[in-house]
Amino acid sequence: MNIRITWLAVAAALAAAGAHTSAHAAANAVRVCMLPGSPTVALDQAVARTVLKTAGVAATFVTRGIDDDGGDDGISAHELASALGRDCDLVAGFPRSSVADASGSQMIFSQGYLRSAYVSVTLRHPRAAVPADGKETVAATWSSPSQLIAVQQKNARFDLENTSELTVDALAKGRAQRAIVWYPAVVAYQRAHPQHQFAVAATTSPYADWHLVFASGLGMRALQTRIDDALARMNDDGRLAALTRGWTLPASAASEARTNAPSLESTKASYQRAAMHTPGAFIKVSATTGGNAPAFDHEQVEHGQHLYSESCAKCHGAQLEGITAPALSGPAFAPAANSHLTIGGIYQYMSTNMPADRPGKMTDQEYADLMAFLLYTNGYDAGNAKLTAETAQSSNTPLNAGPRH
């Protein structure tokens, strides 16, 4: 059985597999695939059909393609690489953000045709009251940006679901008082269940802002230029707005998102500054930005490094640089200031859901040692006291890092 990969991880694995370029498109109709599990599949197909027609490009739509075996056990990275090289020339509905834009991959991308976001959603007419302890239940999609955003919420417990549809359903059925979910999932759910009415607000997180684009291998630059030209024409004459109407963020949430989201340019600049550090170099936490992080010792760091190499490096990279999973060092993970992630939130996410192939397989102390390693590699100094699971989970310290003094 293949390890399940969520919609965002599908995009990351596709980006890593992007060197595969088919010569088929040069002489035949371009073969277009959509990402499995995305709630925008119907929209992506409609936009692709119109864009390619406007560009004067013949196209066929692959019914299986990326979702190679048609099963319900997810998509492996190997299947993704094979499908892109064998069955698809162009991927419609590829998600890019200022944090995970796949700019270092062997793929090329079009302009965006839909800007959307991960939003905070409640029922207009709540079915369940907040419990007496004051902790609301927040639904989120497992191993996705919605979970990364959810763990930032204060005074909350979590209902983690396997798909974005089930995440919205948890809110609709009263299993949660709020949901953090990609906005198109709300649109798709409401179209299937019009009796439910939702209130939508922006979330304040660098993981929230996303665009849908067309993605392809490096050999398709001429095609992507024609797609960009077609998108520009459709934007000017209103056809693009007509196609995406109903999928765009509500005006209030869009305004909040524009205010809160970091720009693509500023985040790329942060990555470029981080890349100037030699691999494995440590950055030191400033006392004015790091707060009082929980203590840990060198023995835990060494054990945590061993655990990381065994269970984490295959997805997050030997140098924590990120491969098919997010980087665990640098400004996207530990910014210089104003982090949206707390040490306790990261520990809770990690100990509940990692490693992805066997969530929760480690002991509490092993997760604490792994957390000590992550803190050390992001600039926190080791001391003499041991970090415990309880201390790690209860820490409200933002994960802030700064340059070595």
C-alpha positions as CSV (number, residue, x, y, z in Angstrom):
1,M,0.0,0.0,0.0
2,N,1.3,3.5,-0.8
3,I,1.7,6.1,1.9
4,R,-1.1,8.6,1.7
5,I,0.0,12.0,0.5
6,T,-2.3,15.0,0.9
7,W,-3.1,17.6,-1.7
8,L,-0.3,19.9,-0.7
9,A,2.2,17.1,-0.5
10,V,1.1,16.0,-4.0
11,A,2.1,19.4,-5.2
12,A,5.5,19.2,-3.5
13,A,6.2,15.8,-4.9
14,L,5.2,16.9,-8.4
15,A,7.5,19.8,-8.1
16,A,10.4,17.4,-7.2
17,A,9.4,15.2,-10.2
18,G,9.1,18.1,-12.7
19,A,12.2,17.2,-14.7
20,H,10.1,14.7,-16.6
21,T,9.1,16.3,-19.9
22,S,7.1,14.5,-22.6
23,A,7.9,14.9,-26.3
24,H,4.3,13.8,-26.9
25,A,3.0,17.4,-26.6
26,A,5.3,18.7,-29.4
27,A,3.4,16.7,-32.0
28,N,0.0,15.9,-30.4
29,A,-2.6,17.5,-28.2
30,V,-1.4,18.6,-24.8
31,R,-2.4,16.2,-22.1
32,V,-3.9,17.9,-19.1
33,C,-4.1,16.4,-15.6
34,M,-5.7,17.7,-12.4
35,L,-4.5,17.1,-8.9
36,P,-6.4,14.2,-7.1
37,G,-8.3,15.3,-4.0
38,S,-8.5,19.0,-4.9
39,P,-11.9,20.5,-4.5
40,T,-11.3,22.7,-7.5
41,V,-11.0,19.9,-10.1
42,A,-14.1,21.1,-12.0
43,L,-12.9,24.7,-12.0
44,D,-9.4,23.7,-13.0
45,Q,-10.7,21.7,-16.0
46,A,-13.0,24.6,-17.1
47,V,-10.2,27.1,-16.9
48,A,-7.8,24.9,-18.7
49,R,-10.3,24.2,-21.5
50,T,-10.9,27.9,-22.1
51,V,-7.3,29.0,-21.7
52,L,-5.9,26.4,-24.1
53,K,-8.7,27.1,-26.7
54,T,-7.8,30.8,-26.4
55,A,-4.1,30.0,-26.9
56,G,-4.9,27.9,-29.9
57,V,-3.6,24.7,-28.3
58,A,-5.3,21.4,-28.8
59,A,-5.8,19.5,-25.5
60,T,-7.0,16.3,-24.1
61,F,-8.0,15.8,-20.5
62,V,-6.6,12.7,-18.7
63,T,-9.2,11.1,-16.6
64,R,-6.8,9.1,-14.4
65,G,-3.3,10.4,-15.1
66,I,-1.7,11.5,-11.8
67,D,-4.1,9.3,-9.7
68,D,-2.4,6.4,-11.3
69,D,-3.9,3.3,-9.6
70,G,-7.4,4.7,-9.0
71,G,-7.2,3.4,-5.4
72,D,-8.1,5.2,-2.2
73,D,-4.7,4.8,-0.5
74,G,-3.1,8.0,-1.8
75,I,-0.4,8.7,-4.3
76,S,3.3,7.9,-3.8
77,A,6.1,10.1,-5.1
78,H,7.1,7.4,-7.5
79,E,3.6,7.3,-9.0
80,L,3.6,11.1,-9.3
81,A,6.9,11.1,-11.2
82,S,5.8,8.3,-13.5
83,A,2.4,9.9,-14.2
84,L,3.9,13.3,-15.1
85,G,6.4,11.9,-17.5
86,R,4.1,9.2,-19.0
87,D,0.5,10.5,-18.9
88,C,0.6,14.3,-18.5
89,D,2.2,17.3,-20.1
90,L,0.4,20.0,-18.1
91,V,-1.0,20.1,-14.6
92,A,-4.0,22.4,-14.0
93,G,-4.7,23.6,-10.5
94,F,-1.2,23.4,-9.1
95,P,-1.1,25.3,-5.8
96,R,1.7,27.9,-5.2
97,S,2.3,30.2,-2.2
98,S,4.9,32.6,-0.9
99,V,6.0,29.8,1.4
100,A,5.8,26.8,-0.8
101,D,6.2,28.1,-4.3
102,A,8.4,25.2,-5.7
103,S,10.7,27.9,-7.2
104,G,13.7,25.6,-6.8
105,S,12.1,22.7,-8.7
106,Q,12.5,21.5,-12.2
107,M,9.1,22.8,-13.1
108,I,7.8,26.0,-14.7
109,F,4.6,27.8,-13.9
110,S,2.0,30.1,-15.4
111,Q,0.5,33.2,-13.9
112,G,-2.1,32.5,-11.3
113,Y,-5.7,32.2,-12.3
114,L,-7.3,32.0,-8.8
115,R,-6.0,33.6,-5.6
116,S,-7.4,31.9,-2.6
117,A,-6.5,31.2,1.0
118,Y,-6.9,29.0,4.1
119,V,-9.7,30.6,6.1
120,S,-11.4,30.4,9.4
121,V,-14.9,29.1,9.0
122,T,-17.9,29.0,11.4
123,L,-21.6,28.1,10.9
124,R,-23.9,31.1,10.6
125,H,-26.2,29.3,12.9
126,P,-24.0,27.3,15.3
127,R,-25.1,23.8,16.2
128,A,-22.8,23.4,19.2
129,A,-21.9,25.7,22.0
130,V,-18.3,26.2,23.2
131,P,-17.6,23.7,26.0
132,A,-17.6,24.9,29.6
133,D,-13.8,24.9,29.8
134,G,-13.7,27.5,27.1
135,K,-11.8,25.5,24.6
136,E,-13.4,25.4,21.2
137,T,-12.9,22.4,18.9
138,V,-11.1,23.4,15.7
139,A,-11.3,21.1,12.7
140,A,-8.3,20.9,10.3
141,T,-7.1,18.7,7.5
142,W,-4.3,16.4,8.5
143,S,-0.8,17.1,7.2
144,S,-1.8,20.2,5.3
145,P,-1.4,24.0,5.8
146,S,-4.7,24.0,7.6
147,Q,-3.2,21.9,10.4
148,L,-0.1,24.1,10.5
149,I,-2.4,27.1,11.0
150,A,-4.7,25.3,13.4
151,V,-2.0,24.5,15.9
152,Q,-1.4,28.3,16.1
153,Q,-4.8,28.7,17.6
154,K,-4.9,29.4,21.3
155,N,-7.2,27.7,23.8
156,A,-8.3,25.1,21.3
157,R,-8.6,21.3,20.9
158,F,-8.4,19.8,17.5
159,D,-10.4,17.5,15.2
160,L,-8.1,16.3,12.5
161,E,-9.7,15.0,9.4
162,N,-8.2,13.2,6.3
163,T,-9.7,15.5,3.6
164,S,-10.8,19.1,3.3
165,E,-14.3,17.9,2.6
166,L,-14.4,16.0,5.9
167,T,-13.0,19.1,7.6
168,V,-15.9,21.2,6.5
169,D,-18.3,18.3,7.3
170,A,-17.0,18.3,10.9
171,L,-18.1,21.9,11.3
172,A,-21.4,21.3,9.5
173,K,-22.2,18.2,11.7
174,G,-21.3,19.9,15.0
175,R,-18.2,18.0,15.7
176,A,-16.3,21.3,15.7
177,Q,-17.1,24.9,16.4
178,R,-14.7,26.2,13.8
179,A,-12.7,24.9,10.9
180,I,-9.4,26.0,9.3
181,V,-9.7,25.0,5.7
182,W,-8.9,26.0,2.1
183,Y,-11.7,28.2,0.9
184,P,-12.5,26.3,-2.3
185,A,-13.4,23.3,-0.1
186,V,-16.0,25.4,1.6
187,V,-17.4,26.4,-1.8
188,A,-17.5,22.8,-3.0
189,Y,-19.1,21.6,0.2
190,Q,-21.8,24.3,0.1
191,R,-22.6,23.5,-3.5
192,A,-23.2,19.9,-2.5
193,H,-25.0,20.8,0.7
194,P,-26.8,24.1,0.1
195,Q,-28.7,23.9,3.4
196,H,-25.5,24.9,5.2
197,Q,-24.5,28.5,5.5
198,F,-20.9,29.5,6.6
199,A,-19.2,32.6,7.9
200,V,-15.7,33.1,6.5
201,A,-12.8,35.1,7.9
202,A,-9.2,35.4,7.0
203,T,-6.4,33.7,9.0
204,T,-3.2,35.4,10.0
205,S,-0.5,33.0,8.9
206,P,2.2,32.8,6.3
207,Y,0.8,29.5,5.3
208,A,-2.6,30.9,4.3
209,D,-2.2,32.6,0.9
210,W,-2.3,30.4,-2.2
211,H,-2.6,30.7,-6.0
212,L,-3.7,28.1,-8.6
213,V,-1.5,28.0,-11.7
214,F,-0.6,25.7,-14.6
215,A,2.6,23.6,-14.1
216,S,4.7,21.7,-16.5
217,G,8.2,20.4,-17.1
218,L,11.1,22.6,-18.3
219,G,10.6,21.6,-22.0
220,M,7.2,23.3,-22.1
221,R,8.3,27.0,-21.9
222,A,6.7,27.9,-25.2
223,L,3.4,26.4,-24.1
224,Q,3.5,28.3,-20.7
225,T,4.2,31.6,-22.6
226,R,1.1,31.0,-24.7
227,I,-0.9,30.1,-21.6
228,D,0.2,33.4,-19.9
229,D,-0.8,35.4,-23.0
230,A,-4.2,33.7,-23.0
231,L,-4.7,34.3,-19.2
232,A,-3.8,38.0,-19.7
233,R,-6.4,38.3,-22.6
234,M,-9.1,36.5,-20.5
235,N,-8.4,38.8,-17.6
236,D,-8.8,41.9,-19.7
237,D,-12.0,40.8,-21.4
238,G,-13.6,39.5,-18.1
239,R,-13.8,35.8,-19.1
240,L,-11.4,34.7,-16.3
241,A,-13.5,36.5,-13.7
242,A,-16.6,34.9,-15.1
243,L,-15.1,31.4,-14.8
244,T,-13.8,31.8,-11.3
245,R,-16.8,33.7,-10.0
246,G,-18.1,31.8,-7.0
247,W,-14.7,30.5,-6.1
248,T,-13.1,33.8,-5.2
249,L,-12.7,34.8,-1.5
250,P,-15.5,36.9,0.0
251,A,-14.5,40.6,-0.2
252,S,-14.0,41.0,3.6
253,A,-11.8,37.9,3.9
254,A,-9.8,38.8,0.8
255,S,-9.1,42.3,2.2
256,E,-7.9,40.8,5.5
257,A,-5.8,38.2,3.6
258,R,-4.1,40.9,1.5
259,T,-3.3,42.8,4.7
260,N,-1.9,39.8,6.6
261,A,-0.1,37.8,4.0
262,P,3.6,38.2,3.3
263,S,4.5,39.0,-0.3
264,L,6.0,36.4,-2.6
265,E,9.0,38.7,-3.2
266,S,9.7,39.3,0.5
267,T,9.5,35.6,1.4
268,K,11.7,34.7,-1.6
269,A,14.2,37.2,-0.4
270,S,14.2,35.6,3.1
271,Y,14.9,32.2,1.6
272,Q,17.8,33.7,-0.5
273,R,19.3,35.3,2.7
274,A,18.9,31.9,4.5
275,A,20.6,30.1,1.6
276,M,23.7,32.1,2.2
277,H,24.4,30.2,5.4
278,T,26.5,27.1,5.0
279,P,24.6,23.8,5.4
280,G,24.4,22.8,9.1
281,A,25.3,26.3,10.4
282,F,23.4,27.4,13.4
283,I,21.7,30.8,13.9
284,K,21.4,32.2,17.4
285,V,18.2,33.3,19.0
286,S,18.1,36.9,20.1
287,A,17.1,37.4,23.7
288,T,14.7,40.1,22.6
289,T,12.9,38.0,20.1
290,G,13.2,34.4,21.3
291,G,11.5,34.6,24.6
292,N,12.0,32.0,27.3
293,A,12.3,28.7,25.4
294,P,12.2,25.5,27.4
295,A,15.6,24.1,28.4
296,F,17.2,21.0,26.9
297,D,20.7,19.4,27.1
298,H,23.3,18.3,24.6
299,E,22.6,14.6,25.2
300,Q,19.0,15.2,24.0
301,V,20.3,17.1,20.9
302,E,22.5,14.1,19.9
303,H,19.7,11.6,20.4
304,G,17.2,13.8,18.6
305,Q,19.6,14.1,15.7
306,H,19.8,10.3,15.5
307,L,15.9,10.1,15.6
308,Y,15.7,12.8,12.9
309,S,18.1,10.9,10.6
310,E,16.2,7.7,11.0
311,S,12.6,9.0,10.7
312,C,12.4,12.5,9.4
313,A,15.3,13.3,6.9
314,K,13.8,11.3,4.0
315,C,11.0,13.9,3.8
316,H,12.4,17.0,5.5
317,G,16.0,16.7,4.2
318,A,19.3,15.8,5.8
319,Q,19.9,19.5,6.5
320,L,16.3,20.2,7.4
321,E,16.0,22.0,4.0
322,G,12.7,20.3,3.0
323,I,12.1,17.8,0.2
324,T,8.5,16.5,0.0
325,A,7.8,18.1,3.3
326,P,8.4,21.6,4.6
327,A,11.8,22.9,5.7
328,L,12.4,22.7,9.4
329,S,15.0,25.5,9.5
330,G,15.3,29.0,8.1
331,P,12.9,32.0,8.1
332,A,9.9,30.0,6.9
333,F,10.1,27.8,9.9
334,A,11.8,30.1,12.5
335,P,11.5,33.7,11.4
336,A,13.6,36.5,13.0
337,A,10.5,37.9,14.8
338,N,6.7,37.7,14.9
339,S,6.5,33.9,14.5
340,H,3.0,32.5,14.2
341,L,4.1,29.1,15.5
342,T,4.8,28.4,19.1
343,I,7.2,25.7,20.4
344,G,4.3,24.0,22.0
345,G,2.2,24.0,18.8
346,I,5.1,22.6,16.8
347,Y,5.6,19.8,19.4
348,Q,1.9,19.0,19.5
349,Y,1.7,18.7,15.7
350,M,4.9,16.7,15.5
351,S,4.1,14.2,18.3
352,T,0.6,13.6,17.0
353,N,1.2,13.3,13.3
354,M,4.9,12.6,12.6
355,P,6.5,10.6,11.1
356,A,3.9,10.7,8.3
357,D,4.3,6.9,7.6
358,R,3.8,6.0,11.3
359,P,2.3,8.9,13.3
360,G,2.9,8.7,17.1
361,K,5.4,5.8,16.8
362,M,7.9,7.4,19.2
363,T,7.7,7.7,23.0
364,D,7.0,11.0,24.6
365,Q,10.7,11.4,25.6
366,E,11.8,10.6,22.1
367,Y,9.6,13.4,20.7
368,A,11.0,15.7,23.4
369,D,14.6,14.8,22.3
370,L,13.6,15.4,18.7
371,M,12.2,18.8,19.7
372,A,15.5,19.6,21.4
373,F,17.3,18.9,18.2
374,L,15.0,21.2,16.2
375,L,15.5,23.9,18.7
376,Y,19.2,23.6,18.7
377,T,19.5,23.6,14.9
378,N,17.4,26.7,14.8
379,G,19.7,28.6,17.1
380,Y,18.6,27.8,20.7
381,D,21.5,27.0,23.1
382,A,21.6,23.8,25.0
383,G,21.8,23.8,28.8
384,N,21.9,21.4,31.7
385,A,18.2,20.6,32.2
386,K,16.3,18.0,30.3
387,L,13.3,18.9,28.1
388,T,10.3,16.9,29.0
389,A,7.2,16.2,26.8
390,E,5.0,18.1,29.2
391,T,7.3,21.2,29.2
392,A,7.6,21.1,25.4
393,Q,3.8,20.8,24.8
394,S,3.0,23.6,27.3
395,S,5.5,26.1,25.9
396,N,3.8,29.3,24.5
397,T,7.1,30.7,23.3
398,P,7.1,31.7,19.6
399,L,9.8,30.0,17.5
400,N,11.8,33.1,16.6
401,A,15.4,33.1,15.4
402,G,17.9,35.8,14.5
403,P,21.5,36.1,13.1
404,R,24.4,35.1,15.3
405,H,25.9,38.0,17.2
